[in-house]
Every structure is written in structure tokens, then in C-alpha cells.
Amino acid sequence: MNFPTDFADEIANLFKSIHKTYHDYILSQVACHNFTVPQLMVLHELYHHPEITLTELSERVDLTKSTVCGIVNRLELHGAVKKVKVSEDRRIVRISLTEEVSAVQEKLDAIRKNYLAELFKNTDPEDLEKILYGFKLLNNVMKNFQPDEHCRFK
């Protein structure tokens, strides 16, 4: 067994599987609203950070400003978000959720929170502590990792 490589492959596959399972569940809960994944990301950020600018929003969702602008424009056409120009500087536009979509996002936040609680409700407390410990350990390892400065793909 090639120690780090074999574990890296298995961890990467587990990441992918966990992400897909969680993602699919969340999407199934909002399927009737016909939102795309990037739209859901934007809606989530706007719910938690109302009245932010396009630049702030693009940084928060880690997408280009032009991509986020397109997403926001489509959401505005569907009545999901509203744009308000700042009176001091008319070039600055603040973006917020409409009341209707804010209520949907509130439900989705509750679904997200309840999903894991329901998922683990019959799990042994010791196993839950192990899972949490493993995630915390992985998080620390990833945060403390200092990659080589050299580009590996040339």
C-alpha cells in the first residue's frame, strides 16, 4: 500500500460522495422552485448577508463578478432578488432577497440544519464524537498545509 497516495484517493472519493449525497438532498428539497446550484449559493449568501454589493457577493460565493451579475439578473427577472441603488453613490447597487424568496430560504436553512440532526439521531454518541473529531482533525490538517510554491502542472 502506498501510504499517502492510497489514503488521498480514498479521502477524495469520500469527499465527492458526501458532497454529492448532501447536495442531492438539498436540491431535492428545492426542486419545485427551479433554482440552479449557483443561484442557491447566491440566495444563501443574500439571506445571511442582505444588502451587499455585487463585488461583495462575488467574493462570498467565489465566482467572477460577471458570473454573479448574470445570476443576479436572472434571479431579479424571476422576482427572487431586488436591487437598490445607494443614494450617496448611484453606481453602487445593493442586492437583497424579496420577501417571498426570503421565506423559502428560511425554510431551506431549517432543512439544512435538520438534515444532519435527523441523519445522526440514531447514531451512537461515541460514533458521533469520532466523526466530529475526524472532521476537526481533517480541517486542521488542511488549514495548516503549506503547499509547495512551485506549479506542478506545466
C-alpha positions in Angstrom: 0.0 0.0 0.0 1.3 3.4 -1.0 0.5 5.1 2.3 -0.3 8.8 1.5 -1.5 8.2 -2.1 -3.9 5.4 -1.3 -5.4 7.4 1.6 -5.6 10.5 -0.5 -7.6 8.7 -3.2 -10.0 7.2 -0.6 -10.4 10.6 1.1 -11.0 12.4 -2.2 -13.7 9.7 -3.1 -15.3 10.1 0.3 -15.4 13.9 -0.1 -17.0 13.5 -3.5 -19.6 11.0 -2.2 -20.5 13.1 0.9 -20.8 16.3 -1.1 -23.0 14.6 -3.8 -25.3 13.0 -1.2 -25.7 16.2 0.7 -26.1 18.3 -2.5 -28.7 15.9 -4.0 -30.7 16.0 -0.8 -30.8 19.8 -0.7 -31.6 20.1 -4.4 -34.5 17.6 -3.9 -35.9 19.9 -1.3 -36.0 23.0 -3.5 -36.7 21.3 -6.9 -40.1 22.9 -7.1 -38.5 26.3 -7.2 -36.3 25.5 -10.2 -33.1 27.2 -8.8 -29.7 26.2 -10.1 -26.8 25.4 -7.7 -25.1 28.8 -8.3 -28.4 30.6 -7.8 -28.9 28.7 -4.5 -25.4 29.8 -3.4 -26.2 33.4 -4.2 -29.6 33.2 -2.4 -27.9 31.6 0.6 -25.4 34.4 0.9 -28.0 37.1 0.4 -30.1 35.5 3.1 -27.3 35.7 5.6 -25.8 39.0 4.3 -28.6 41.2 3.0 -28.0 44.4 1.1 -24.4 43.5 0.0 -22.9 44.8 -3.2 -22.2 42.7 -6.3 -18.5 42.7 -5.6 -19.0 41.5 -2.0 -21.4 38.8 -3.2 -19.0 37.6 -5.9 -16.2 37.3 -3.3 -18.5 35.4 -0.9 -19.6 32.8 -3.5 -16.1 32.7 -5.0 -17.4 33.3 -8.6 -16.4 36.1 -11.0 -18.3 39.4 -10.8 -19.6 38.9 -14.3 -20.9 35.4 -13.5 -22.6 36.7 -10.3 -24.1 39.6 -12.2 -25.7 37.2 -14.7 -27.1 35.1 -11.8 -28.5 38.1 -10.0 -30.1 39.5 -13.2 -31.8 36.1 -13.8 -32.9 36.0 -10.2 -34.3 39.5 -10.4 -36.3 38.6 -13.6 -37.9 35.8 -11.5 -38.7 38.1 -8.7 -36.2 36.4 -6.3 -34.0 39.4 -5.6 -34.2 43.2 -5.7 -31.5 45.7 -6.5 -31.4 49.1 -4.7 -29.1 51.9 -5.8 -27.3 53.7 -3.0 -28.4 57.3 -2.8 -24.9 58.6 -2.0 -23.3 56.9 -5.0 -25.8 55.7 -7.7 -23.1 53.4 -9.2 -23.3 51.2 -6.1 -26.2 48.7 -6.1 -27.2 46.7 -3.0 -28.8 43.3 -3.5 -31.4 41.7 -1.3 -33.9 38.8 -1.4 -37.5 39.5 -1.9 -39.8 38.6 1.0 -41.2 35.6 -0.8 -37.8 34.1 -1.5 -36.5 35.1 1.9 -39.2 32.8 3.4 -38.1 30.0 1.0 -34.5 30.5 2.1 -35.6 30.4 5.7 -37.2 27.0 5.2 -34.1 25.8 3.3 -31.9 26.8 6.2 -34.1 24.9 8.5 -33.9 21.9 6.2 -30.1 22.1 6.1 -29.9 22.2 9.9 -32.4 19.4 10.4 -30.9 17.1 7.8 -27.8 16.3 9.8 -29.7 16.2 13.1 -32.1 13.6 11.5 -29.3 11.8 9.8 -27.4 11.3 13.1 -30.4 10.9 15.5 -29.9 7.1 15.9 -26.1 7.2 15.8 -24.2 6.2 18.9 -22.9 9.3 20.7 -19.3 7.8 20.7 -19.5 7.4 16.9 -20.7 11.0 16.6 -17.8 12.2 18.7 -15.4 10.2 16.4 -17.0 11.7 13.3 -16.7 15.2 14.7 -13.1 14.6 15.9 -12.2 13.3 12.4 -13.7 16.3 10.7 -12.0 18.7 13.1 -8.7 16.9 12.6 -9.0 17.0 8.8 -10.0 20.7 8.9 -6.9 21.5 10.9 -4.6 19.5 8.7 -6.0 21.2 5.6 -5.7 24.7 7.2 -2.2 24.1 8.3 -1.0 22.7 5.0 1.6 24.8 3.2 1.7 23.7 -0.4 4.9 24.0 -2.4 5.2 27.3 -4.2 6.0 25.5 -7.5 3.4 24.9 -10.1 3.1 21.1 -10.6 1.2 21.4 -13.9 3.4 23.0 -16.6 
